[in-house]
Amino acid sequence: MTALANILVVAEHDNATLRGATLNTVTAAVACGGEVHVLVAGHHAEAAAQAASQITGVSKVLLADDPALAHGLAEHLAAQVLALAPHYSHILFPATAAGKNVAPRVAARLDVAQISDIVQVISPDTFERPIYAGNAIATVQSAEAQQVLTVRTTGFDAAPASGGSAVVERVALAAFSGKSSFVRSEIARSDRPELTAAKIIVSGGRALGSAEKFNEVMTPLADQLGAALGASRAAVDASYAPNDWQVGQTGKIVAPNLYVACGISGAIQHLAGMKDSKVIVAINKDPEAPIFSVADYGLEADLFMAVPELTTALQKA
């Protein structure tokens, strides 16, 4: 691979603040070698650009500011990245819903093979990524002239959000096609931590039996711990919990300090999304449940008795 000078990280933000996934992606970019630049594409996004300039390891922040970029539409963001792409050997996106929406568009237009969900950088052209629902790690070497990568954020520590002093530079805007436009957004508001950023997660499975029981049993425990609520795919498919609570291979990948799994059997798809948690606690009445194979602490018990007892004990502590 003919190395170019710089590496580009495409930041995720809300035009005012950076999302935590950007910090993990910067760490992966630093491991690739070369200067790390961060693209902040949005509208009135100066505050996000200034925050990016403070990240340790970042040497330059590129600010693309236009109303068309205000809502992170994949078509417009991809066009902006492609306008900058000739100057970069590596283009990195967080492996989030947003990153997975944009990265393939960029890779396709550059006619290169994207490498998804990297968890380690071995060299500038060699990476590790999970396969078979995380049960094996593949080492992938790419011969492409440019690397388009998505970064599994749980695989990398967050770069320090302060200590840097990168210059912020405005860049020329790409030509946007106008084939898509923002209509409206419906955002669910919650006082709980966002699932992928939460330090503590309490998750429930199909064994809870209903949405009412899920709320009755799981919510008090989450409240007591200050935790985010998660769910297995089976619980989500049964409408016990909303889609954005789903943890697993087809949901969100999480790695909190504490993960409490209640009534979750531990299907391979669920384990792929949470087995990197620092401490895993499993409550299940089936002693053969696969969740116990990854749990640091396991309690063989009826969750309808054990979880309220645990909540009460925490209240008294």
Order of alpha helices (4+ residues) and beta strands (2+ residues): beta-alpha-beta-alpha-beta-alpha-beta-alpha-beta-beta-beta-beta-beta-beta-beta-alpha-beta-alpha-beta-alpha-beta-beta-alpha
